[in-house]
């Protein structure tokens, strides 16, 4: 699931979803606040985010433009990802097998 709009808004909320299991049934959600976009010395566009679980004064991290589609989700993308996860959980609970 890709981020639907790459026009990041300062203070906007974005997400990264990882999974704690091979069946993709236990999601771990990282919540991020967008800070700014910059151009690196090599000319690459990078987006700076702060992880809310690390506190307001914590160091953030950059996501390069070419990583955005594979990594970041907006609210709609998060909900679609969690709905897919929920479908996998239901299937596994009903059949005993992963999708």
C-alpha positions in Angstrom: 0.0 0.0 0.0 1.5 3.3 -1.1 1.1 6.7 0.4 -1.6 8.3 -1.6 -0.3 11.9 -1.6 3.3 12.9 -1.5 2.5 16.5 -0.6 3.6 16.2 3.0 2.1 18.6 5.5 4.3 19.9 8.3 2.9 18.3 11.5 1.1 15.7 9.4 0.8 12.2 10.7 2.2 9.2 8.7 2.8 5.6 9.5 5.1 2.7 8.9 3.7 -0.8 9.4 5.9 -3.8 10.1 4.9 -7.3 11.2 6.0 -9.3 14.2 5.2 -12.7 12.5 5.8 -14.4 9.1 2.0 -14.7 8.5 1.6 -10.9 8.6 -1.0 -11.1 11.3 0.7 -9.1 14.1 1.2 -5.5 13.0 3.7 -3.1 14.7 2.7 0.5 13.8 5.2 3.3 13.9 3.6 6.7 14.1 5.5 9.6 12.5 5.2 13.4 12.4 6.4 15.1 9.2 8.9 17.9 9.9 10.4 19.0 6.6 11.8 18.0 3.2 15.3 18.9 2.2 17.7 18.3 -0.7 20.9 16.5 0.3 24.4 17.5 -0.8 24.1 14.8 -3.5 20.8 16.3 -4.8 18.5 13.6 -3.4 15.1 14.7 -2.0 14.7 13.5 1.6 11.8 13.9 4.0 12.5 14.3 7.8 10.1 12.7 10.3 9.9 12.5 14.1 8.8 9.2 15.7 6.2 10.1 18.3 7.2 7.3 20.6 10.6 8.8 21.0 9.4 12.1 22.5 9.4 15.7 21.1 13.1 16.2 21.6 14.3 13.0 20.0 16.3 12.7 16.9 14.2 12.0 13.8 15.1 10.2 10.7 15.0 10.8 6.9 13.2 8.9 4.3 14.6 9.4 0.8 12.0 10.1 -2.0 12.6 6.8 -3.7 11.6 4.9 -0.4 8.3 6.8 0.2 6.0 4.4 -1.8 7.5 1.3 -0.2 7.6 2.6 3.4 5.1 5.3 4.4 1.4 5.3 4.7 -1.2 8.0 5.3 -4.4 7.4 7.4 -6.2 5.8 4.5 -3.2 3.5 3.7 -3.0 2.5 7.3 -6.7 1.6 7.5 -6.4 -0.5 4.3 -3.3 -2.2 5.5 -5.0 -3.1 8.9 -8.1 -4.3 7.1 -5.9 -6.7 5.0 -4.2 -7.8 8.2 -7.6 -8.4 9.9 -8.7 -10.5 6.9 -5.5 -12.7 7.3 -6.2 -13.1 11.0 -9.8 -14.2 10.4 -8.7 -16.6 7.7 -6.0 -18.1 9.9 -8.5 -18.4 12.9 -11.1 -20.1 10.7 -8.9 -22.4 8.8 -5.8 -22.8 10.9 -3.7 -21.8 7.9 -2.1 -18.6 6.8 -3.0 -16.9 3.6 
